[in-house]
Amino acid sequence: MPRGATSLLAQIGEQATPFLAPDRRGPEQVVTIPAEQPVEGPSAEAAVLVVEHDVTFHLSRVERVSTDAVGSAVTMARMYRDLFDRNPYGTNCWLLGADEAEDAVVVDPGFEPDDVRALLTRAGRRPAAVLLTHAHVDHAFAAGEFAGDDVPVYVHQDDAVAFDDLEAWNPGFENPLTEVKDLRRLVGGEELPFEGFSVRVRHTPGHTPGHCSFLTDATLLAGDLVFAGSIGRSDFPNSSPAAMETSLRWFLTLDDTLDVLPGHGPTTTVGRERSTNPFLAGLA
């Protein structure tokens, strides 16, 4: 089934939850999602998975990408970029660093912390920080285990509540997270310096109250704000459609050449989504 079709992948209690299908082989059970409500693909807004078929996910890969400066305080010619997405939700865990540096930041390590660390080791890298776009279980579950005692975990203060008081955060489903030893709260607007590059923090609420997007020289780590051809859901109890619209309008102020590394699915660019994403039509 092609990417972008819907598939029953997860179940919360007795309620089936539909998400977009990852790359698969073989037939799938298809469910209907209202056209007016976008759904990221596949997402992890559930704690109990129902996966009936083998799933073929992207292989992790290392890329050396040109990064012409787009409004950043630091300009780099090239970057280290790796991806880990071998998990039932197809969540993208991004690994980024300056090309000649040893440090790397790890964005949304929701699963398999040992495998993510192995990717860094093979690349001769060490983790400098974990950045969480938001605190949903598919993006944040294994952050504490990955970080251990020495690596700080950054998350917006409005989603940090998920680590302390899940009921107050109120996602509408089970959201187990491992304990984080060094949890650092963001407010948005920070510039986080790392070896050879920096990351700018933009608070982009809507999907969750504390959802953030992270900007490097020519890259936007968009989390569940924008995907190739879709946008993040804003129908959960702690979501906000109005805040999502504001965040998407900000997205459309960015340069068309900016690479977008989403929380699920393939990479894209701001320009491609501006021209082809039906959920962005009329917002510019």
Secondary structure, DSSP 4 states (H G I P E B T S, - for coil): --TTSEEEEEEETTEEEEEE--SBSS--------TTS---TT----SEE---S-B--PPP-EEEEE---SS-SS--SEEEEEEE--STT-B-EEEEEETT-SEEEEE---S-HHHHHHHHHHTT-EEEEEE-S---HHHHTTHHHHHTTTS-EEEEHHHHHHHH-HHHH--SS-------SSEEEE-S--EEEETTEEEEEEE--SSSTT-EEEE-SSEEEEETSEETTEE----STT--HHHHHHHHHHHTTS-TT-EEEESBS--EEHHHHHHH-TTTTTT-
